[in-house]
Amino acid sequence: MGVPLLDLKAHHEPLHQEIMAAIEQTFRSQTFILGPEVGKLEEQIAAYCQAKYGIGVTSGTDALLIALMALGVGPGDEVITTPYSFFATAGAVVRLGAKPVLVDIDPRTFNLDPGKIEKAITQRTKALIPVHLYGQSADMGPIMDLAHRRQLAVIEDAAQAIGTEYTDGRRVGSIGTIGCFSFFPSKNLGCLGDGGMVVTNDPDLAERMRVLRTHGSKPKYYHKLIGGNFRLDTIQAAVLNVKLKYLDQWTQRRQENADCYKQLFQQSGLIQKGKVQLPEAVYRISGVKHYHIYNQFVLRVERRNDLMAHLKQKGIGTEVYYPVPFHLQECFRYLGHQEGDFPESERAANETVAVPIYPELTLAQQAEVVDAVATFYR
Ligand SMILES: *Cc1c(COP(=O)(O)O)cnc(C)c1O
């Protein structure tokens, strides 16, 4: 029958009327730039992430850019981050003339290995960007200790991790100096196009980002700062105000699907034979079995590329996030890295594959995915 990697049609169908009503209402209001819908979303997302302030922006990419701009990152500065993430994490740093300094990942979580950060800090280091990849928190305890000790800002790239909690129950995005979110349609909370948000507990940074979002102008036509047009569309905010109400229930479905995959893969014997390794929800919160919001369910497998070809033939959607770590990207050749510099990131890039985990996935579809994987190794 086939199973897509993501089924947006199934996701949006039950909300069709409600979303259309929100768009209709925005159209009637003729407010297309900022306005009450954006304000309401900012308040709600900030509260959801346990942060004081939220500022709606054009995308997750621009969320990273505006966060770095607000912190004054520029030429001569270094920003420490992971080699294994979506391109924007490092791209935003370079666009401001700063240098990304890479630190390898913890193979269990695919996130920055905190034990390797200190060696990478220099006089020029200005900030750290941990990424909460696939929906699981980076190890924020030691990262924040180090940041305080060395007086570094921390920008959380939480694009894939809205609502994720760290071991202490704090939600990602509000742990560091600034948290960055994306509403790209494939994220757990997606809009009908591009959108993003930054959150912070710092009133000065919040004000700076608000001003930077509209070309640094305040009052209108008077510019103390050089910003850009980083505004979240009102229509997208209206859609997100509808969708946010359902986010917890979607997250729960993703977590149930993850539990179900665990059972099915156990029964298949593939784990015992070492053919497939499941993602590990490493951080446990008291009373909660795992806290991972599974934006992606990423397997580590034997003969990855052949398995993908096999699954494609069976109509099962998969994707490699991300096949080329930053240090091996052509555009970052000037950084002077070579193969072998970040072995865990390289291993992750070569051995992993994402399988469908979206909230509307049925038990039958999950069984189909696991059967197809089992057939390949038989
Ligand atoms: C999606 C994503 C971004 C960028 O978000 P956009 O809204 O697509 O610009 C940044 N970082 C990570 C880790 C992402 O997954």
The ligand as a Gaussian input file, in Angstrom:
#p B3LYP/6-31G(d) Opt

LIG

0 1
 C       13.943000      23.569000       9.998000
 C       15.166000      23.923000      10.697000
 C       15.726000      25.205000      10.650000
 C       15.243000      26.278000       9.725000
 O       13.896000      26.569000       9.770000
 P       13.161000      27.173000       8.488000
 O       11.840000      27.608000       9.049000
 O       13.043000      26.092000       7.490000
 O       13.950000      28.321000       7.994000
 C       16.834000      25.470000      11.423000
 N       17.394000      24.515000      12.189000
 C       16.907000      23.274000      12.248000
 C       17.566000      22.274000      13.136000
 C       15.795000      22.926000      11.488000
 O       15.327000      21.681000      11.536000

